[in-house]
Amino acid sequence: RVLERTEQLSLANASLTAEAERRARAESGREMLRSTARGLAGALTEDGGIRDVLREAREATGWDVAEFWEMEPDGRSIRLRVISRPGGPGFDAFEAESRALAFAPADGLPGMAWATDSVTYLPDLEAGGLFHRAPMATALGLRAGLALPVTLGGKPCGAMLFLARTMPEPDAEARAVLLALADQLGPFLERVSVSGALARTGERLTAVLDASTEVAIIAADPAGR
């Protein structure tokens, strides 16, 4: 009986510990989303806002590399736009190699995420040939990765990708947090894009008005006629 009771207590303690860890991860995820939302609200440039989101995600998860891959204007491929990573020559070379690549839908890990509406998890970067940068990544100690789509106006516009030395498969709650993180980027990109377009329109209008004023001044005679 004593042994049976001890086992029951041990199982109960393990269950309580697991639940406490789950709640801690959930709160960490919520705090990350709150922090990234605040950062995006105050961001003045697209790259600055994206970089803040990637950095916050790295710090919250402990993952080593975070990337944003953006759809090119022709809509046929995506390329690396912003990366958050450790410093050092090895990661410098990794970034340079990454920027030289482009992926079509379902091609490579970024392309796979771009073509789907869910999280794509890759526990072994060297397995299956899906991760094209595996040799350089594994040389840097990176072993696992995941990617998820980013949408703009309800349509895919790119993908977020994360790489790490260790990365347990995300559960449903973690996947929901990651997708919520990606959902923050789409409206931000749309907002900054619209703001930029309005600013450019204002600049063009100002230039036209200035030119019209100059013409009016030149056309006037000394009496102002």
C-alpha positions as CSV (number, residue, x, y, z in Angstrom):
1,R,0.0,0.0,0.0
2,V,2.8,2.4,0.9
3,L,4.5,1.7,-2.5
4,E,1.2,2.1,-4.3
5,R,0.5,5.4,-2.5
6,T,4.1,6.6,-3.3
7,E,3.6,5.9,-7.0
8,Q,0.3,7.7,-7.0
9,L,1.9,10.8,-5.3
10,S,4.8,10.6,-7.8
11,L,2.3,10.6,-10.8
12,A,0.4,13.4,-9.3
13,N,3.5,15.5,-8.8
14,A,4.6,14.8,-12.3
15,S,1.2,15.9,-13.6
16,L,1.3,19.1,-11.6
17,T,4.8,19.9,-12.8
18,A,3.8,19.3,-16.4
19,E,0.8,21.5,-16.0
20,A,2.9,24.3,-14.4
21,E,5.3,24.1,-17.3
22,R,2.5,24.2,-19.8
23,R,1.1,27.3,-18.1
24,A,4.5,29.0,-18.0
25,R,5.0,28.3,-21.7
26,A,1.5,29.7,-22.5
27,E,2.2,32.9,-20.5
28,S,5.5,33.3,-22.2
29,G,3.8,33.0,-25.5
30,R,1.2,35.6,-24.6
31,E,3.8,37.9,-23.3
32,M,5.8,37.5,-26.6
33,L,2.7,38.4,-28.6
34,R,2.0,41.5,-26.4
35,S,5.6,42.6,-26.7
36,T,5.7,42.2,-30.5
37,A,2.3,44.0,-30.9
38,R,3.7,46.9,-28.9
39,G,6.9,46.9,-31.1
40,L,5.0,46.8,-34.3
41,A,2.7,49.6,-33.2
42,G,5.7,51.9,-32.7
43,A,7.8,50.7,-35.7
44,L,8.6,53.4,-38.3
45,T,9.9,51.1,-41.0
46,E,8.9,47.7,-42.3
47,D,12.4,46.2,-41.8
48,G,12.6,47.6,-38.3
49,G,9.3,46.2,-37.3
50,I,10.0,42.8,-38.8
51,R,13.4,42.7,-37.2
52,D,11.9,43.5,-33.8
53,V,9.4,40.6,-34.2
54,L,12.1,38.1,-35.1
55,R,14.3,39.2,-32.2
56,E,11.4,38.9,-29.7
57,A,10.6,35.5,-31.0
58,R,14.2,34.3,-30.7
59,E,14.5,35.6,-27.1
60,A,11.2,34.1,-26.1
61,T,11.9,30.6,-27.5
62,G,15.6,30.4,-27.2
63,W,15.9,29.5,-30.9
64,D,19.0,30.6,-32.7
65,V,17.9,32.0,-36.1
66,A,14.7,33.7,-37.2
67,E,14.0,34.8,-40.8
68,F,11.3,36.5,-42.8
69,W,11.0,35.4,-46.5
70,E,9.0,37.8,-48.7
71,M,7.2,37.1,-52.0
72,E,8.8,38.8,-54.9
73,P,6.8,41.2,-57.1
74,D,6.2,38.6,-59.8
75,G,4.6,36.3,-57.2
76,R,6.6,33.3,-58.4
77,S,9.1,33.0,-55.6
78,I,10.2,34.3,-52.1
79,R,13.5,35.6,-51.0
80,L,15.0,36.4,-47.6
81,R,14.3,39.9,-46.5
82,V,15.1,40.1,-42.8
83,I,17.1,37.8,-40.6
84,S,17.8,37.8,-36.8
85,R,20.8,35.6,-35.9
86,P,24.0,35.4,-33.8
87,G,27.1,37.2,-34.9
88,G,30.3,35.6,-36.2
89,P,31.8,34.7,-39.6
90,G,30.0,31.4,-39.8
91,F,26.6,33.1,-39.5
92,D,27.7,35.9,-41.8
93,A,28.4,33.3,-44.5
94,F,25.1,31.6,-43.7
95,E,23.2,34.8,-44.3
96,A,25.0,35.5,-47.5
97,E,24.2,32.1,-48.9
98,S,20.6,32.5,-47.8
99,R,20.2,35.8,-49.5
100,A,21.3,34.2,-52.8
101,L,18.4,31.8,-52.8
102,A,14.8,32.0,-54.0
103,F,12.1,29.4,-53.4
104,A,9.0,28.6,-55.4
105,P,5.8,27.5,-53.7
106,A,6.4,24.1,-51.9
107,D,10.1,24.3,-52.7
108,G,12.3,24.1,-49.6
109,L,11.2,24.8,-46.1
110,P,10.3,28.5,-46.7
111,G,8.4,27.6,-49.9
112,M,6.6,24.8,-48.1
113,A,5.3,27.2,-45.5
114,W,4.4,29.8,-48.1
115,A,2.3,27.2,-49.9
116,T,0.4,26.0,-46.8
117,D,-1.7,27.6,-44.0
118,S,0.0,25.8,-41.1
119,V,3.2,25.3,-39.3
120,T,5.8,23.1,-41.0
121,Y,8.1,21.4,-38.5
122,L,11.4,19.8,-39.5
123,P,13.0,17.9,-36.6
124,D,16.1,17.0,-38.7
125,L,17.3,19.6,-41.2
126,E,19.4,16.9,-43.0
127,A,16.4,14.5,-43.6
128,G,14.4,14.4,-46.7
129,G,16.2,17.1,-48.7
130,L,13.6,19.7,-47.8
131,F,16.1,22.1,-46.2
132,H,18.5,23.2,-49.0
133,R,20.9,25.0,-46.6
134,A,21.4,21.9,-44.4
135,P,25.2,21.5,-44.8
136,M,26.0,25.0,-43.7
137,A,23.3,25.0,-41.0
138,T,24.4,21.8,-39.4
139,A,28.0,23.0,-39.5
140,L,26.8,25.9,-37.2
141,G,25.1,23.4,-34.9
142,L,21.6,24.0,-36.1
143,R,19.6,20.8,-36.2
144,A,15.9,21.5,-36.4
145,G,13.6,24.1,-37.9
146,L,10.0,25.2,-38.5
147,A,8.3,27.6,-40.8
148,L,4.9,29.2,-41.1
149,P,3.0,31.4,-43.6
150,V,2.6,35.1,-43.4
151,T,-0.5,36.6,-45.1
152,L,-1.3,40.1,-46.4
153,G,-4.9,40.9,-47.1
154,G,-5.8,37.2,-46.7
155,K,-3.3,36.1,-49.3
156,P,0.1,34.5,-48.7
157,C,2.9,37.0,-48.9
158,G,5.8,35.1,-47.4
159,A,7.0,33.0,-44.6
160,M,8.6,33.1,-41.2
161,L,11.3,30.5,-40.5
162,F,13.1,29.5,-37.3
163,L,16.2,27.3,-36.8
164,A,17.6,26.0,-33.6
165,R,20.1,23.6,-32.1
166,T,17.3,21.9,-30.3
167,M,13.6,22.3,-31.0
168,P,10.9,20.0,-29.6
169,E,7.9,19.6,-31.8
170,P,5.5,22.4,-31.0
171,D,2.2,21.3,-29.5
172,A,-1.2,22.7,-30.6
173,E,-0.8,25.7,-28.2
174,A,2.6,26.6,-29.4
175,R,1.5,26.3,-33.0
176,A,-1.4,28.7,-32.2
177,V,1.0,31.2,-30.7
178,L,3.4,31.0,-33.7
179,L,0.5,31.5,-36.2
180,A,-0.8,34.5,-34.1
181,L,2.7,35.9,-34.3
182,A,2.7,35.6,-38.1
183,D,-0.8,37.1,-38.2
184,Q,0.6,40.2,-36.5
185,L,3.0,40.8,-39.4
186,G,0.5,40.9,-42.2
187,P,-1.6,43.9,-41.0
188,F,1.7,45.6,-40.0
189,L,3.1,45.2,-43.5
190,E,-0.2,46.4,-45.0
191,R,-0.4,49.4,-42.7
192,V,3.2,50.5,-43.5
193,S,2.7,49.9,-47.2
194,V,-0.5,52.1,-47.2
195,S,1.3,54.8,-45.1
196,G,4.2,54.7,-47.5
197,A,1.9,55.0,-50.5
198,L,0.0,57.9,-48.9
199,A,3.3,59.6,-48.1
200,R,4.5,59.2,-51.7
201,T,1.2,60.6,-53.0
202,G,1.5,63.6,-50.7
203,E,5.1,64.2,-51.9
204,R,4.0,64.1,-55.6
205,L,1.1,66.4,-54.9
206,T,3.4,68.9,-53.1
207,A,5.8,68.8,-56.0
208,V,2.9,69.5,-58.5
209,L,1.6,72.4,-56.3
210,D,5.1,73.8,-56.0
211,A,5.6,73.6,-59.7
212,S,2.3,75.2,-60.4
213,T,3.1,78.1,-58.0
214,E,6.4,78.6,-59.8
215,V,4.7,78.8,-63.2
216,A,2.1,81.2,-61.8
217,I,4.9,83.5,-60.5
218,I,6.8,83.4,-63.7
219,A,3.6,84.1,-65.7
220,A,2.7,87.2,-63.6
221,D,3.7,90.7,-64.8
222,P,5.3,93.3,-62.5
223,A,1.8,94.5,-61.6
224,G,0.8,91.0,-60.5
225,R,-1.4,90.4,-63.6
